[in-house]
Amino acid sequence: MTYGMLIDLKKCVGCHACAVACKEAHGTPPGVTRSHVKREFEGEYPHAVKHVVPMLCMHCENPPCVEVCPTEGATYKREDGIVVVDKEKCIGCKSCIMACPYGARYYRETEDGYFGSELNEYEAVMYPTMPQGRVDKCTFCVERIDAGNNEPQACVAACPAGARVFGDLETLKKQAEADDGFQLLPESNTNPSVWYTPSTVNA
């Protein structure tokens, strides 16, 4: 089975619960979130409209990050479709960061946390898995998948509106297409495993 995610923009209210839960689960460095919500405003009061789009690694079928990586196996795609980084092989060249059209990757600059060298409880647990001088990103909470306990992804579990669904990509793709769903940046030819259903239904 290939994994994917479906995000219903009719349900998403842009509350950032997904970003907070992801940060708590993975203890990412200051200012870094693997999952975040992009907000855009269109028009002017009283006719202004807010658009919210949750962002994360798209786990593309044709991931440009894998193609540009100069170190074989440092960034690779698993059989279940999840794109991961092998921190032991990553040399921190940042080629994959530049290649990703979704801005989903970040570079670990220092070992410091929010309070400098004194790490908080989340950082203390997760920092050893994110060495300094390496690249990191969303993994669809791969450690939960591999544990086999059916524990949902942090962002999925935290969403108060139930806007996110994780599971079999083909099933979610059919559901998305039935609701006029779409992928981000189709012109990039990456074929993301994350689909969205629009905030408004076309007449």
Phi, psi and chi 1 to 4 in degrees:
 res  aa     phi    psi   chi1   chi2   chi3   chi4
   1 MET       -  139.3  178.2  173.5   68.3      -
   2 THR  -100.4  130.4  -61.1      -      -      -
   3 TYR   -86.2  152.2  -71.8  110.2      -      -
   4 GLY  -155.7  177.1      -      -      -      -
   5 MET  -137.2  142.7 -175.6  174.1  -71.1      -
   6 LEU  -119.5  126.9  176.3   60.7      -      -
   7 ILE  -117.9  120.3  -58.2  175.9      -      -
   8 ASP   -91.0  107.2 -170.8  -18.8      -      -
   9 LEU   -73.0  -12.7  -61.8 -177.8      -      -
  10 LYS   -73.0  -26.9  -66.5 -171.3  -66.0  -65.3
  11 LYS   -94.5  -30.1  -65.6 -179.6  178.6  179.6
  12 CYS   -65.8  128.4  177.3      -      -      -
  13 VAL  -109.0    4.6  -63.7      -      -      -
  14 GLY    69.9   33.8      -      -      -      -
  15 CYS   -80.6  -13.8   69.0      -      -      -
  16 HIS    71.3   12.8  -63.7  -83.4      -      -
  17 ALA   -60.7  -34.6      -      -      -      -
  18 CYS   -63.5  -42.3   53.3      -      -      -
  19 ALA   -66.8  -41.7      -      -      -      -
  20 VAL   -65.4  -44.9  173.3      -      -      -
  21 ALA   -64.1  -39.6      -      -      -      -
  22 CYS   -64.8  -42.3  177.6      -      -      -
  23 LYS   -65.5  -39.7 -168.8  158.8 -169.9   62.4
  24 GLU   -64.7  -42.4  178.0 -176.1   -6.7      -
  25 ALA   -69.9  -31.7      -      -      -      -
  26 HIS  -115.8   -3.0  -58.7  -70.0      -      -
  27 GLY    53.9   42.9      -      -      -      -
  28 THR   -67.9  158.8   54.1      -      -      -
  29 PRO   -62.0  164.3  -22.1   33.3      -      -
  30 PRO   -53.0  133.0  -26.4   34.7      -      -
  31 GLY    78.9    3.0      -      -      -      -
  32 VAL  -116.6  129.9  171.7      -      -      -
  33 THR  -131.0  130.8   52.5      -      -      -
  34 ARG   -68.5  -32.5  -67.9 -179.2  176.6 -176.6
  35 SER  -122.1  133.8  174.9      -      -      -
  36 HIS  -150.3  170.1   65.9  -82.6      -      -
  37 VAL  -115.3  122.2  178.8      -      -      -
  38 LYS   -88.7  127.2 -176.9  169.7   69.4  173.6
  39 ARG  -113.5  135.0  -67.0 -175.3  177.0 -171.2
  40 GLU  -135.3  144.0  -64.3  178.9  -11.3      -
  41 PHE  -116.9  138.7  -65.8   87.7      -      -
  42 GLU  -127.4  134.6 -179.9 -179.1  -24.4      -
  43 GLY    84.1 -175.1      -      -      -      -
  44 GLU  -129.1  156.1  -63.8 -178.4   -1.6      -
  45 TYR   -55.8  136.5  177.0   84.3      -      -
  46 PRO   -94.7   16.5   35.9  -36.5      -      -
  47 HIS  -112.1   22.3  -55.5  -66.3      -      -
  48 ALA   -72.2  144.1      -      -      -      -
  49 VAL  -128.3  134.2  177.1      -      -      -
  50 LYS  -101.8  132.1  179.4  177.5   72.3  174.0
  51 HIS  -112.7  130.9  -60.1  -75.8      -      -
  52 VAL  -120.7  134.7  -66.9      -      -      -
  53 VAL  -135.0  108.3 -179.1      -      -      -
  54 PRO   -64.0  135.4  -21.4   34.1      -      -
  55 MET  -121.3  145.3  -59.7  -69.2  -65.3      -
  56 LEU  -163.7 -180.0   65.3  160.0      -      -
  57 CYS   -62.5  135.8  175.2      -      -      -
  58 MET   -88.5   -6.9  -61.5  -69.7  155.4      -
  59 HIS    45.6   59.7  -61.7  -81.4      -      -
  60 CYS   -65.8  151.7  -52.3      -      -      -
  61 GLU   -68.1  -36.7  179.7 -178.3    8.4      -
  62 ASN  -118.2   74.1  -53.7  -51.5      -      -
  63 PRO   -73.7  116.7   25.6  -31.5      -      -
  64 PRO   -65.3  -23.7   21.3  -31.6      -      -
  65 CYS   -64.2  -36.4   54.3      -      -      -
  66 VAL   -70.6  -40.6  173.2      -      -      -
  67 GLU   -63.9  -38.6 -175.8  177.6  -17.5      -
  68 VAL   -88.8  -12.1  -57.8      -      -      -
  69 CYS   -63.3  122.5 -178.7      -      -      -
  70 PRO   -79.5  -11.5   31.1  -35.4      -      -
  71 THR  -107.5  110.4  -51.6      -      -      -
  72 GLU   -56.0  124.6 -175.6  176.8   -3.7      -
  73 GLY    86.8   -2.8      -      -      -      -
  74 ALA   -71.1  -39.4      -      -      -      -
  75 THR  -123.6  124.4  -72.4      -      -      -
  76 TYR  -147.9  165.5   64.5   97.2      -      -
  77 LYS  -108.1  123.7 -170.6  176.2 -179.6   67.1
  78 ARG   -74.1  168.2  -59.6 -174.6   -5.5  156.6
  79 GLU   -63.4  -25.6  -70.5 -174.6    4.0      -
  80 ASP   -88.2    9.4   56.8   12.6      -      -
  81 GLY    90.6   -5.9      -      -      -      -
  82 ILE   -81.7  129.1  -61.7  175.7      -      -
  83 VAL   -92.4  126.2  177.3      -      -      -
  84 VAL  -130.7  165.0  -66.1      -      -      -
  85 VAL  -114.0  127.5  179.4      -      -      -
  86 ASP   -87.9  105.6 -174.6  -27.9      -      -
  87 LYS   -66.1  -21.5  -53.4  -62.3 -171.0  -16.3
  88 GLU   -74.9  -25.4  -63.6  -61.4  -41.4      -
  89 LYS  -101.4  -23.8  -63.9 -179.5  178.6  179.4
  90 CYS   -61.7  132.1  175.2      -      -      -
  91 ILE  -104.6    2.5   59.8  174.4      -      -
  92 GLY    70.4   30.9      -      -      -      -
  93 CYS   -76.9  -16.6   69.6      -      -      -
  94 LYS    72.7   10.5  -55.9 -178.4 -176.0  178.1
  95 SER   -60.0  -39.7  -64.8      -      -      -
  96 CYS   -67.8  -33.6   57.2      -      -      -
  97 ILE   -62.9  -43.6  -66.5  176.5      -      -
  98 MET   -69.3  -30.2  -67.2 -176.6  -75.6      -
  99 ALA   -79.7  -25.2      -      -      -      -
 100 CYS   -73.3  118.6  176.5      -      -      -
 101 PRO   -76.1   -6.7   28.0  -34.0      -      -
 102 TYR  -105.1   -0.9  -54.3  100.3      -      -
 103 GLY    61.7   35.1      -      -      -      -
 104 ALA   -88.6   -7.7      -      -      -      -
 105 ARG  -112.3  154.0  -69.6  172.1  167.2 -111.0
 106 TYR  -141.9  158.8   64.9   91.5      -      -
 107 TYR  -105.9  132.8  178.4   76.3      -      -
 108 ARG   -83.1  101.0  179.7   73.9 -174.8  -76.6
 109 GLU   -72.5  -50.0  -67.3  -76.8   -4.4      -
 110 THR  -135.6  173.9   74.1      -      -      -
 111 GLU   -90.3   -2.7  -68.8  -69.8  -18.0      -
 112 ASP   -72.8  149.6  -72.8  -13.9      -      -
 113 GLY  -106.2 -159.1      -      -      -      -
 114 TYR   -63.2  -29.7  -88.8   91.5      -      -
 115 PHE  -112.4   36.4  -53.9  106.6      -      -
 116 GLY    76.6 -135.7      -      -      -      -
 117 SER   -74.3  -15.7   58.8      -      -      -
 118 GLU   -86.4  107.2 -176.4  178.6  -15.2      -
 119 LEU   -84.2  146.1  -57.3 -179.0      -      -
 120 ASN   -79.5  177.6   64.0   40.2      -      -
 121 GLU   -63.6  -33.6   59.3 -176.9  -56.8      -
 122 TYR   -73.8  -43.2  -54.2  110.8      -      -
 123 GLU   -64.1  -40.0  -66.6  166.0  -17.5      -
 124 ALA   -60.4  -33.8      -      -      -      -
 125 VAL   -78.6  -41.2  170.6      -      -      -
 126 MET   -95.8  -25.3  -63.4  -53.1  -60.8      -
 127 TYR   -56.6  -36.3  -91.9   34.4      -      -
 128 PRO   -60.3  -22.6  -28.2   38.3      -      -
 129 THR   -88.6   -4.5   68.6      -      -      -
 130 MET  -128.0   75.5  -61.4 -176.8  -69.3      -
 131 PRO   -60.7  149.3  -17.5   29.6      -      -
 132 GLN   -60.8  143.1 -178.8 -179.3   -3.7      -
 133 GLY    80.6   16.7      -      -      -      -
 134 ARG  -122.1  166.9  -53.5  -67.6 -163.9  -84.3
 135 VAL  -100.6  145.5  171.9      -      -      -
 136 ASP  -139.1  169.0 -160.6   20.1      -      -
 137 LYS  -174.0  178.1   67.4  174.2 -165.3   69.3
 138 CYS   -62.4  139.8  157.3      -      -      -
 139 THR  -121.3   15.5   63.5      -      -      -
 140 PHE    60.0   29.3  -87.5  162.8      -      -
 141 CYS    51.1   53.9  -72.4      -      -      -
 142 VAL   -60.0  -28.7   71.1      -      -      -
 143 GLU   -65.9  -30.9   67.5  -76.1  -10.8      -
 144 ARG   -73.8  -37.4  -59.6 -173.3 -178.9 -165.8
 145 ILE   -63.8  -47.4  -64.3  170.9      -      -
 146 ASP   -68.2  -25.6  -69.3  -13.5      -      -
 147 ALA   -69.3  -24.6      -      -      -      -
 148 GLY    72.5   22.8      -      -      -      -
 149 ASN  -101.1    8.7  -62.1  -37.3      -      -
 150 ASN    58.8   28.2  -66.5  -41.2      -      -
 151 GLU   -76.0  127.5 -176.2  179.3    4.0      -
 152 PRO   -68.2  160.0   26.5  -35.0      -      -
 153 GLN   -60.4  148.3  -76.2   55.0   44.0      -
 154 ALA   -56.9  -43.4      -      -      -      -
 155 CYS   -68.8  -36.5   59.0      -      -      -
 156 VAL   -67.1  -45.8  172.7      -      -      -
 157 ALA   -65.0  -32.2      -      -      -      -
 158 ALA   -84.0  -18.9      -      -      -      -
 159 CYS   -66.2  114.6 -178.2      -      -      -
 160 PRO   -71.6  -18.7   28.7  -36.4      -      -
 161 ALA   -98.2   -3.4      -      -      -      -
 162 GLY    65.2   35.6      -      -      -      -
 163 ALA   -79.4  -15.5      -      -      -      -
 164 ARG  -112.8  137.2  -67.1  174.8  179.7 -119.1
 165 VAL  -130.4  131.4  178.5      -      -      -
 166 PHE  -116.9  140.3  179.2   80.9      -      -
 167 GLY   167.2 -149.0      -      -      -      -
 168 ASP   -65.0  123.0  175.8   59.4      -      -
 169 LEU   -59.3  -44.1  175.7   59.9      -      -
 170 GLU   -62.9  -40.0  -75.3  -55.2  -50.0      -
 171 THR   -64.8  -45.4  -59.7      -      -      -
 172 LEU   -68.1  -35.8  -62.5  177.8      -      -
 173 LYS   -63.1  -43.9  178.6 -179.4  176.1 -178.9
 174 LYS   -62.8  -40.7  -69.8  177.4 -178.0  177.6
 175 GLN   -64.3  -41.4 -176.0  178.3  -21.6      -
 176 ALA   -65.5  -45.9      -      -      -      -
 177 GLU   -64.6  -31.9  -69.2  175.4  -24.7      -
 178 ALA   -67.9  -22.9      -      -      -      -
 179 ASP  -109.1   28.5  -68.4  -29.3      -      -
 180 ASP    58.5   37.1  -65.9  -38.4      -      -
 181 GLY   -69.8  167.6      -      -      -      -
 182 PHE  -151.5  164.3   61.7   92.4      -      -
 183 GLN  -109.7  155.2  -60.5  161.0  -58.9      -
 184 LEU   -79.9  142.9  -64.8 -177.3      -      -
 185 LEU    49.8   57.1  -57.2  179.8      -      -
 186 PRO   -60.8  -23.6   22.7  -33.9      -      -
 187 GLU   -67.3  -14.8   65.2  -85.0   11.2      -
 188 SER   -78.0  -12.4  -62.7      -      -      -
 189 ASN    57.6   33.6  -62.9  -44.2      -      -
 190 THR   -92.1  -19.4   58.7      -      -      -
 191 ASN    51.5   70.3 -165.2   18.5      -      -
 192 PRO   -61.3  154.6  -17.8   30.5      -      -
 193 SER   -92.8    4.0  -64.8      -      -      -
 194 VAL  -106.5  123.5  177.3      -      -      -
 195 TRP  -114.7  154.5  -77.3   76.7      -      -
 196 TYR  -127.1  143.4  -62.7   83.3      -      -
 197 THR  -104.1  140.2   52.2      -      -      -
 198 PRO   -66.6  156.7   24.8  -34.0      -      -
 199 SER   -72.6  -22.8   55.7      -      -      -
 200 THR  -128.2  148.0   56.7      -      -      -
 201 VAL   -95.2  129.6  178.7      -      -      -
 202 ASN   -66.0  138.7  -64.0  -31.3      -      -
 203 ALA   -75.2      -      -      -      -      -
